[in-house]
Amino acid sequence: MTATTAYQVPANLSPTTVANTSSLLRIVALALISGAAIASRLFAVINFESIIHEFDPWFNYRATKVLASEGFYAFWNWFDPTAWYPLGRVVGGTIYPGLMATSGVIYSALRAVHLPVDIRNICVLLAPGFSALTAWATYMFTKEMKDESAGLLAAAFIGIVPGYISRSVAGSYDNEAIAIFLLMFTFFAWIKAMKTGSAFFGTIAALFYFYMVAAWGGYAFITNMIPLHALALILMGRYSSRLYVGYSSWYAVGTLASMQVPFVGFQPVRTSEHMAALGVFGLLQIIAFAELVRSHVSSKQFQTLLFASVIGLGLLGTAAIVGLTYKGWIAPWTGRFYSLWDTGYAKKYIPIIASVSEHQPTAWPSFFMDLQFLIFLFPAGVILCFKQLRDEHVFVIIYAIVASYFAGVMVRLMLTLTPVVCVTAAIAFSTLLDTYLNPEEPEAIDEAPKPEASTSAVAPDTSSAPTKKQKKAAPPPAGSTLAELVTKAPGTSKRKTGVFGLDTRLLVVANAIGMLVFFVWHCTWVTSNAYSSPSVVLASSNPDGSQHIIDDFREAYYWLRQNTAEDAVVMSWWDYGYQIAGMADRPTLVDNNTWNNTHIATVGKAMSSSEEVAYPILRKHDVDYVLVIFGGLIGYSGDDINKFLWMVRIAQGVWPDEIQEPNYFTRTGEYRVDDQAPQTMKDSLMYKMSYYRFAELFGGNQPTDRVRGQQVPKTGPTLDYLDEAFTSENWIVRIYQVKKEDPLGRDLKTANAFEQGKKRKRTKPSPRRKAIA
């Protein structure tokens, strides 16, 4: 029988009409996806204002202003004397300039066409704009894995998924704003180069790799993913001239281009992180040479020659790498790399890395919050890649495995997992829809009538056995897997992939649409509530449901800008260095660059020591003001008391004899700020600056720290070496001015007691002194 259809399909349309209509619909869909990607990232601007978020973006914005106002040459040679006072910082040689250069080019282009847009608005809206390009690059990449329908789904997924939005909302002016687009387009160009053997696409991949190197330190992910894919294909016996041309063009051009970035320099040939790419490049040259020799010598001679050359070159290459590493030419693996494999390494040896919240291991709820139902489709898409297992599918499988591990080790690397989750989920979801939207139904089996009994000598009756055609048309057994219904491997049987009944199809498609609707709702809610609030502007809800804005950070930074000298040095924990430099425009001791561990440890020692010990440190570094963040009044948990133990640990790493972490815990091992807090904790400068005059807010009642949930002493600490200069409205930011030395040469504690009318208690002379007298 002929196959039946579950619903009518127009049969009088020409292939040209279908192709043109499909192209138009894809273009419209991509345009709508790009609009949704941009619009979903504008909640921060709508709810608050056009402002830079977080910490690192403030430095990027400040550097971009230098580039826009003074030109690229001045930016490249910029020395910032106000950072890391009194050391300063050579900015041009210590940053990835791709983000600033991109904004500078856009700024110059807009001015060239007489659109004088402020550089701040360009910086704020850069990430939403590039998110549309990321959706397009993901579409192109996924299309190489399956087809256009899967590409559109992948573009829609990555356009609104919280795992990517968290780093690309308006105002999130960080390197990741453009890095994910560069990551996906580089991978797309690599797949095209590997599939077609095109040196052109290999060079395109190299140029975008260079752009990635100039933009983000995460370029090492590409540096190792492409060689890993090439090595896997070689081990699977899939070496081809296409692979050789694609990889060689990418590595040769990409490595030479990446070395033009001053901050990278000769790292591609002198660090262990880049040796995998170099090793695979050398291996491909050996294999290509072996293939050339194979075509010119006999089989027996080739085997002998191949064995000798491979063993010899392998030993020589290994010895060269080991020797160069031993001599120090090739740098060993860095601590940041070891922290990816040993989650406890950073806490033991590099506490400054472990102190960053985004470097912590990822909690399970984060996967569901950032990926929602895509996390369930992710393994299904990987399994479908295993079923076909073309060369490009091998890349997706390796990408999925590597990114899954790194995303589990570090919260920040959820960003690198999100694209492959969107791609594989789109493959699975698209395959499901292809199956249930296919109008064809499987051919029904006609039951042949039983033959009548006959005594005549005839050929054996075979009518009861199903024919080959009937076997092909038979519906799958009840135990068939969904994967068998969903797709078929190339070269297998021509079994129909349709399913029975329109009701079954509608049920599955309706559920699929429902899942997409809930996904959109979840992404919108997470984006608007969790990822669109600037760190410098806090929001809470009033009892009537209206929004209450807490603007203590900008209030404090504005006070610093207006009420302190331009060369006044401000000391704070390194988290706030970029914000102070960007908004208050004042010199700082440390900032978020974290390149000098000793300098940061010095600040940690001052914060964790008593006033008498901290004061000489402050005067030695010309500190005029000390800024601390305190959330005990309104319950702001990101304050310095919660970060204090990291200050202690970092200082202990440099001064283990003076600072010991156990001294800041109670005898039972608790971290407390109430009456049970140890004396070392109560004497620390951080504790005193945080709780100074705190009890006055409670009018004689028991003062309570709303973050720690503990009752602090009614008699608060006193300060002798610092004066309170400013406290913000909600007591989040507190600024203290460092006193100058006493003009009479007295100790400041003594001088303070004298000014308050307290007489110094005189000790009685000893009997020996009386006898001498």
N, C-alpha and C positions, 0 to 999 in steps of 0.2 A: 504494500500500500504506500501511497505517497504521504510524506510527512504533513501533519496538520499544524495550524498556527493557533496560538491562544488569542490573538487579537489581529485585526486587519492592519496590514502595512501597505502604504501606497506603492503600487507596482509600475506606474507610468512615469516615474521620475528618471531623468537621464543621470548617468554617473557624474557628469560635469556639474549639474545642478546640485546634486548631493554634496560633492566635494566643495563647491563654492559656499553653499549654505553652512556646511560644517566649519569652514575656515572663518566665515563671518561670526558664527556663534562663539568660536574659540577666542577670537579677538575681543568680542564684547565681554565674554566671561573673564578674560584676563584683565581687561580694563576695570570691571566691577570689583574683581579681587584686589587689584592695586588700590582702588578707592577705599575699599573696606580696610585694607592693611594700614593705610595712612590715617583714616578716620578713627580707627580703634586706638591709635596711639596719641590722640589729642585730648584725652580726658584731663591730663595734667594742666594743659593750657586753659581749658574751659573752666575747670574747677578752681584753679589758682590764678596763674598768670604765666607769661612767657619768661621762664626762669630756668637757670642751669641747676641740675639736681646733683645730689651725692657729693663726693669729695674730689676724686680724680678729674671729673669733668671741669671743675673750676680751674685747675691748672691748664687743661687743654684749651679752655676758653681764653685764659690770660695769654697763653702762647699764640693763639690765633689772632688776638688783637694786635700783638706785636707784629705778626706777619702782615696783617692787613694794613696797618698804619705805617710801618717802616720798610716793608718789602721783604722778599725772600732772603736776600743776602744778609740783611741785618738779623733776621730770625735765625739763619743758619749759624751765625757767629755770636749769638746772644749769650752773654754772661750775666747771670742774675745774682747780684751781690746781696740781695735781701733774703735769699733762701739758704738754709743751713748756716745761719750766722754763727761764727764769723768766717766760715769757709767759703760760702758762695757755691754756685753751681754753673757749670758749663752746659747750658740747656741744649744747644744745637747738636752736641755730640752724645747726648745721653737720653734721647727720646726717639720714638718711632714717629717720623714727621708726616706720615700719610694722611692722617685725619686732618691736621691743620692745613696741609697743602690742598686737600680736597675742598675744604671750606674757603680757602683763599682763592682758588680757581673759580669757584662758583661766585664769590663776592666780586672778583674782577670782571667776570663775564656779565653779571647783572649790571654793573656800573657801565660797562662798555655799551650796553643797549639802553642806557639812561634809566635804569631802575635802581635808585640808591637805597637798597635794603640794608638795614642795620646788621652788622656782623653778628650781633647777639641772636637775632631771629634766624639767621642762617644756621648758627650752631644749634639752636633749640630744635629746629625742624629738619636737621640733616638726617637723623636716625629714622623718622617716619618716611622720609623720601626714599631712603635706601631700602626700606623694608619692601617697597613696591618692586624694586629691582631684584631683591632676594626672592620674592614670589616668582618672578619671571625666570630667574636662573634655576630655581627648583623645578619649575615646569619643564625647562629644557633638559635638565638632568633626568627627571623621572620619565620623560618621553623616550629617552634612550633605553630605559629599563623595561618599559612595557608599551604604552601608547599614549596618545594625546589625552584620553579621558582620565587616565591615572595621573598624568601631569597636571591637569586642571585641579584635581582633588588635592594633590600635594601642594600646589600653589595656594589653594584656599586654606589648607591646614596650617602651613607655615605663616600665612598672612596674619592669622589671629591667635595662634597658639601661645599660651602664657609663657612657655619656656623660652621663647624668643622675644616676646614683648617685654619681658622683665629687663632686658638690656637695650631696648630700642624705643622706649616711649619718648615723647617730646621732652626735651631737656636733658635726656641721658646722653650727653655729649662725650662718650667714651670711645675707645678704639673699636669695641665690638659693634658700634653703630654701622660701620661699613665692612667689618671683617667677615660677617657671615655671608654677605653677598659675594665677596671675593672668594671665600672658601668654596661655595657651591659652584660658582662659575669656573673656578680653576679645576674642580673635579669634573665638571661637564666637558671642558676642553680636553682634559686628560682622557676621558672615556672616548671622545670623538677621535683623538689622535691614536689611541690604542686600537680602536675598531677599524679605522680607515688607513692606518699607517701614514698619516699626513704629517709632514714636518711643519706645515702651516699651523694646524691645530696644536701641535706640540709647542710651537713658538708662542701661540696665543696663551696656552697654559703657563708658559714660562713668564710671560709679561704680567699676567694677573698674579702669578706667584710672587713676582717682584713687588707688585703693588701691595700684596698681602704682607710681605716682609717689611715694607715701609710703614705698614699700618698697625700691626699687632704682633706681640711676642708669641702668640699662639700659632704663628706660621710653622713652628716645628711640627705641628700635627700633620700638615701637608707634607713637610719634608720627609716624614717617616711613613705616611700612609701610602703614597705612590710607590716608593721602593718596596714596601711590604706586599702590595698588590702585584708588582712585577715579579718579585721573588716567588710568590705563590703560584703564578702562572707558569714560571719556569719549572718549579717542582712538580706541577701537574702535567708536565709534558706539553704545554701549550705555547712554547716559544715560537715566535714567527717574526718575519721581517717587519711586520707592522708594529709589533711590540718594540723591536729594536729602534726603529726610526722615531716612534713616538717618545720613548723614554730618553733616548740620547739627545733629541732636540730640546726636550723639557729640561733635562739636567744641565746640559752645556750652557744654554742661554740663561736659564733661571739662576744658576749658581753665580755666573759672572755678573748678572744684573743685581742680585741680592747683595753682592759684596760692595756695591756702590753706596749702600746706606751706611753712614759713618758709625752708627751704633752697632751695626753687625760686623762690618769690616771683614776680617779674614776668618771669622768664625766658621763659615761653611767648609773650610779645609783644615781647621785647627781645633775643633771641638768634637767630643764623642757623640753629641746629639745629631751630628750631620754625617757621621761615618757610614751609617746604613745606606744612605743615598749614594755615597761614593763607592761603597763596596758592590752594590747592585749594578752600578754603571760599569765598574771594572768586569764584573761577571758577564754582563751582556757583551762586552767587547771580546771576551774569551770565547763565548759561545758562537758569536758571529764569525770569529776567525776560524773556529773549528768547523763551522758549516762551509766556509770557503775552502778549507783544506779538503773536506770530504768530497767536494765536487772535482778535485784534481788528482786524488791519489786513490789507490785501491782500498778495498774494505779492510784487509788485514793490516796494511801499513797505517791506515787511519786509526785503527783501534790502538795500535802500539804508540803512535804519535800522540793520540788524544790522552791516553793514560799518563804518559810521561809529562806532557805539558800541563795537564790539569793539576796533577800532584805537585809538580814543581812550582807552578804559578801560585797555587793555593798556599803552599808553605811559605813562599817568598812574600806574598801579600800579608799573611798573618804575622810573619816575623817583622815586616816593615811597620805595621800598625802598632804592635806591641813595643817595638823599639822606639818609635816616635812618641808613644805615650809615656814610656819610661824616661825618655830624655826631656819630656815636658813640652815637646812641640805640639802634641795633641792633648788638649785639656781633658781631664777626667770628667765624669758625670757630675753635675752640680747638685747641691743640696735640694733644690726645688725638684729635680728629677727623682732623687731618692725618696722624697716625701710622697711621690705618687705610688711607689711600690710598697713602702713601709709607712703606714698611717701614723705610727708613733715616732717616726724619725724626727719630724720637725719639732715636736714638743720636747724631745730630748736635747737636740743639738741646735735647732734654729727656732727658738720660741717666737721670734718676731713674725715668722710665717704662720705658725700655728695660732697666733693671737688674732688673725684676721678671720672674721666670721664666715666669709665666702670660701675659705680654705678648709672648712670642716667637712667631715663625711656627710653625705646626703641622707636625710631621713626618708623613710618609705613614703610618708604622706606627701613629700615634695614631688615625687614622681606623678602622683595622681592629681595634685594641684596644677602642675605645670603642663601635663600632657593629657589629662582626662581619659577619654575612652581610647585614645590613640595608643596608650600603653598596652591595651589588650590586642589591638590589631597588629602591633609591632612584631611579635613572634610569628604571627600568621604570614605576614609579608616576607619575613626571612625564610620561612619554610617554602613558600612559593618560589623564591629565588633559588633555593636548593633544588627544586624540582626541575627547573630549566637549566640553571647553572651555566649560562653563557659567561664569557669573560667579564662582562660588566656586572653580572650578578655576583661573581666572586668578589668584586670590589665592595659591593653593598654589604655582603656578609662579613667581610673583614672589618669594614667601617662599623657595622652594628656591634660586633663583639668588642672591638677596642674602645669605642665610645661608651658602651654600657659599663665597662669596667671603670674607666676614668670618671664617668659621671657619678658612680657610686663612691668613689674615693674623695671627690671634691665637689662641693655644691656649685662652684663657679663653672665647672665643666659640663653641667647640664646643658649649657648653651651649645656645645659641640655635639651632644647626643640628639638634640631636638630635630635637626634637619633629616637625619637618617630615619628617625621615628616617623616623621611626616611622609617620607618617601615610601617606606615599607608599608605603612598603614594605608597609604593611597593605593599601592599595588593590591593589597588584600581587599580593600573596600571596592575598588574598581572591578576586580575580578568577580566579586560577589554580585555586583550590579549587572555586570555583563551576562552572568549566568541567568539571573532571574528576569532580565529585560529582554532576553533572547526570545522572539515570538514563536520559534519553532518548538513543537512538542515531539518527543520521541515517537517513532513509528510503533503502532500497536501490533501485537502478535496475533495472527489469525490461527485459531485452533482448527486444524484439519479434521474432517469427519473420519470416524473409524471405518476401515475397509470391511466390506462384507466377506464372509467366509467363502472360499472357493476351493474346489478339489482339483482344479486344472493346474497343470504344471506351469507356473509362472515364475518370474524373477522374485527374489526375496523382497518382502514388503518393507520399504524404508520410509513410508509416508509419515509414520508417527514421530520420526526423529526430526528435530528442527533443522532447517537448512542454514547455510552460512549467512544468507541474507537475514533470516529470521533471528539468528544469534546476534547479529549486529544490531538489529532493531529492538532486541529485548531490553526491557528496562533494567537498570542496575539492581542488584539484590539489596535487601534491606540493610545489610552490613556495610555497604559502600561508604567510603569516607567522602566528606564534602570536597576535599581536594580533587578527588576523581571526577566529581561533577563540575568542579570549577574550571579546570583547564586540562590540557593534555600536552604531554611532552612532544616535541617535534619528531616526526617519523614514526609515531605510534599509530594505533588503529584509528579509523575514521568514525568512531562512535559519536552519535549526536550528543550535544551538551545541554539540550533543553530540558525543561522539567514539565510535569503535568499540571494542567489547570491554571486558569486565570486567578482563582481565589488564593492559591498558594503563592503566586507571584506577588499579588497585591499585599498579602500579609507580610512577606519579607521586605518588600520595598517600603511599605509604610513604617515598619520598624526601623529600617535604615534611615529614612528621613527623620524619624523621631530622634534617633541617636545624633544626627547632625544638628537638629534644632537644639537639643540639650547641650551639645558641644559649643555652639555659638553662644548660648545663654551663659554657660560656665565661663567661657573665655571673656565675655563682656564683663561679667561680675568680678572676676579676678583682676582684670586689667583696671577697672574703675576703682576698686576698693583697695587692692594690695600693691599694685605696681605703678600707680600714677600720683603718688604723694612725694613731693620733694623732701629731701632729708632736712633742709633748712626751714621748711614750713610744715608744722604739725597741725593736724586737724582732729577735732573731737566733736561729739554731738551734745548739744544742750538738751535739757529735759523735754523741751517741746519738739525735739527732732531736728532743729536747725543746726547748721554747722558752726562750730566755734574754731577760729583760727588761732593757733599759738605761734607767734612770730618772734620768739625770744632770740633765736640765732641772729637774724638780720638786725634786730634791735641792738644786740651787743656789738656786732661788727660795725654797725653804723656809729655807735658811740665811740668805738676805738678810732674810727676814721676822723671823727669830728673833734675829739677831745684829747688826743695824744699827739706828740710830736711825730713828724714823718719818719724819723729815724729811731723811734721807740721800739725796742726789741720785745717781742711777746713770746713767752714760753708756754706751751701747752703740750698735751700728748700729741703724737704725730698724726692722729686721725684728722685733726682740724687745721693742719698746716696750710693746705691748699686753699681752704675756705678763708682763712685769715688773710692770706696773701691776695686772694682774688677779690674779696669784699671789703676788707679793712685796709688793704694796701699797706701792710706793716711787715717789717722783717720778722722772721720766725727762726727758732733754733732747729726744729725738725719738721718735716712734712711727709706726705704720703709716698715720696719716692723711696724711702727706707733703704738708701744705699749705704749708709754709714751706721752700722750696728752700735759702735762705741758711742757715737753722739746720742743716739736714742737711749742707750743704757744710762748715759749721764743724766738725761731728763728723768728716766725712771728712778735713778738713785735719789735725785733731788725730791721727787714726789713721795718716795717711800721712807725718807729720812726725817729726823726731827728738824725743827727750825734752825737750831744751832749748826747742824751739819749741812743743811741745804743752803743757808744764806751765803757762805763763801762760794758755793757752786754758782749761785745766781749772780753774784757780783763779778765773778771771774769771767762770765759770759755776757756781761753787760745787760742783763735782763732788767727791763723796766716794769713789765707787767706779767702776771701769771694768770692764765685763763683755765678754769675747770668747768666741767659739765656736771650738774647735779640734778637728779630727777626725783629726789626723795619727797618733794612737796606734792607734785601732781602725778607721780607714778611713771615717770619716763625711764624705762628700763635700760636705755642705751647710754647711761651716764658713766662717769669715770670711776666711781666706786665699784661698779660691776666689772670694769676693765682693770682695776687696780692690781690684781694678782699677776697679770701679764707684765705690768711695769716692774713688779718685784722680780719676776722670773728673769726678765731681760737684764735687769741690773745685776742680779745674782750671777749671771753668766760671765760678767766682767769683774765684779767685785764680790766673789763668794765669801770672803772673810768678813765683809761689812754688812751684806744683805743676805739674809736667809729666809726663805719662804715660810718654814714652820713657825717662825716668830710671829707671824701675822694670823695664826690660827689659835683657837682656844686649846686647852689641854685635851679636850675630847675630839679635836680635829675639825671644829666648826669655824666657818667664816662669818663673824658676827660684827655688828657695829653698835650694839647696845652696851649695857653695863658689864656684860661678860666678855667684851672685846679685850684682847691682850693690850698691855700698856704700849707695846711697840706700835700697834695699830693706832691707838689713840694719840700717840705722839707724832705720827707721820704728818707731813705737810699736807698730803692729800686729804686726810681725815679732817684736819683742822680747817682747811679752806672750804670743805664741803659743808660742815656742820656749824660753822661760825655763825652765831646769832640765830640759828635755826629754831631754838626753843622759844624765842620771843614771838614767833608766829602763832603759838598755841595759847597765849594769854595765861600762863601759869598752869595749864593742863599738861598732861603727859605728852611730849612730842613723839610722833610716830613717823618712821620712814616708810612711805607707802610702797616703795619698790621692794625693799628687803622684808617688809612686814614685821619690823622690830621697833621697840620703843627705845629711843635714845635717851641719854641722861638729861635731866632738866637743867643741870649746870653744864653749859656747853664749853667748848674749848676757847682759849684766848690766843691772840696773835701778838707777837712782839716785834717781828721782823718785817711784817707786811701790813698794809692798810687796805681795807676794803674800798675799792674805787667804784665799782658798779655791780649791781645785781639786777638781772632782767625781771620782767613783770611776774613771771611764774617761777622764778628762782632756778631756771634751767642753766643759765650762763652766769658765772660769777667771775669777776675780774678783780685782781688784787695788785696793788702797786708795791713794788719793792722799796723799802726805806733806804735812804742813803746812810752812810756811816755817821755816827754821832760826832758833831763838831768838837766835843770835848774829849773824844777818844774813849768814851765809856762803851761798855757792852750794851747793845740795844735793849736787851732784856732788863738790865739795871736802869738804863735811862727811862724806859717805859714805866718801870715801877716807881721811879722818882717823880715822874710827871703825874702819876696817879696818887701821889701823896703817901706811898708805902715806903716806910723806912726799912732799910736793910738790917736784918737781924744780926747783931754783933755777937760773936762767940766769946765766951769767957776765956781769959788768958790761962794758960796751963801753969801749974805750980812751979815748973822749972823756970818759966818766963818771969814769974813773980820773984823767984830767988835771985835771978840774974839782975832784975831791977833793984 
